[in-house]
Amino acid sequence: MSPLKLALRFTLELCALAALAFWGAHVDASRAATMTLAILAPLIAAFAWGMFVSPKAQIRVPGMMRLSIELAVFLAAAAGLVAAGEIGWAIAFSAAVVVHELWRLAELRR
């Protein structure tokens, strides 16, 4: 993977975690619930990413399952932004994910 693509991927990973935390903090619930969600949502996503998707994943899964987990994290982040009322950011994040995935696909086909 090229350094630029790696940088984009890492930025998307961090943005996904931030989006999940933002969603958790903006859920219409008690303060304790929002704080819990703001901490647990990105923590669970980071755990899943580290276990199955990262280059040093603890559990190796087939390519399509790995891609499904990756896209589930990104989709959850975009959905969280929509749920928090940040439609524009959700569209921008989703567009960046699509660009990254198409770029990765184009690189794999070479």
C-alpha positions in Angstrom: 0.0 0.0 0.0 1.3 3.4 -0.9 2.1 5.8 2.0 -0.6 8.2 0.9 -3.2 5.5 0.9 -2.0 4.3 4.3 -2.4 7.8 5.6 -5.9 8.1 4.3 -6.8 4.7 5.8 -5.4 5.7 9.2 -7.3 9.0 9.0 -10.5 7.2 8.2 -10.0 4.8 11.1 -9.5 7.7 13.5 -12.4 9.6 12.1 -14.6 6.5 12.5 -13.7 6.3 16.2 -14.3 10.0 16.7 -17.7 9.8 14.9 -18.7 6.9 17.2 -17.7 8.8 20.3 -19.5 11.9 19.0 -22.7 9.9 18.4 -22.5 8.4 21.9 -22.1 11.8 23.4 -25.1 13.2 21.5 -27.6 10.4 22.2 -30.8 11.7 23.9 -30.4 9.8 27.2 -29.1 10.3 30.7 -25.7 11.8 31.2 -24.4 8.5 32.4 -25.7 6.7 29.3 -24.2 9.2 26.9 -20.8 9.1 28.7 -20.9 5.3 28.6 -21.8 5.2 24.9 -19.3 7.9 24.0 -16.6 5.6 25.6 -17.9 2.1 24.7 -18.9 2.7 21.0 -15.4 3.6 19.8 -13.8 1.1 22.2 -15.8 -1.8 20.7 -15.1 -0.6 17.2 -11.3 -0.4 18.0 -11.4 -3.8 19.5 -13.1 -5.4 16.5 -10.7 -3.5 14.1 -7.7 -4.7 16.1 -8.8 -8.3 16.4 -9.9 -8.8 12.7 -8.9 -6.0 10.4 -5.6 -4.5 11.4 -2.3 -5.7 9.8 -1.4 -7.3 13.1 -4.9 -8.8 13.7 -5.1 -11.4 16.4 -7.5 -13.5 14.4 -7.1 -13.9 10.6 -10.4 -14.0 8.8 -11.1 -14.5 5.1 -10.9 -11.4 2.9 -14.6 -10.8 2.4 -15.3 -11.2 6.2 -12.4 -8.8 6.9 -13.9 -6.3 4.4 -17.4 -6.7 5.9 -16.1 -5.9 9.4 -14.2 -2.9 8.1 -17.2 -1.6 6.2 -19.5 -2.3 9.3 -17.2 0.0 11.4 -17.3 2.7 8.7 -21.0 2.3 8.2 -21.7 2.5 12.0 -19.6 5.7 12.1 -21.5 7.3 9.2 -24.9 6.2 10.7 -23.8 7.7 14.0 -23.1 11.0 12.4 -26.5 10.9 10.7 -28.2 10.0 14.0 -26.4 12.9 15.7 -27.7 15.3 13.0 -24.4 15.8 11.2 -25.6 14.8 7.7 -22.9 16.8 5.9 -20.1 15.2 7.9 -21.7 11.7 7.3 -21.7 12.3 3.5 -18.1 13.6 3.5 -16.9 10.7 5.6 -18.8 8.2 3.4 -17.4 9.7 0.3 -13.8 9.4 1.7 -14.5 5.8 2.5 -15.7 5.1 -1.0 -12.7 6.8 -2.5 -10.4 4.8 -0.3 -12.1 1.5 -1.2 -12.1 2.2 -4.9 -8.4 3.2 -4.7 -7.7 0.0 -2.9 -9.6 -2.1 -5.4 -7.8 -0.4 -8.3 -4.4 -1.2 -6.6 -5.4 -4.8 -6.1 -6.3 -5.2 -9.8 -2.9 -4.1 -11.0 
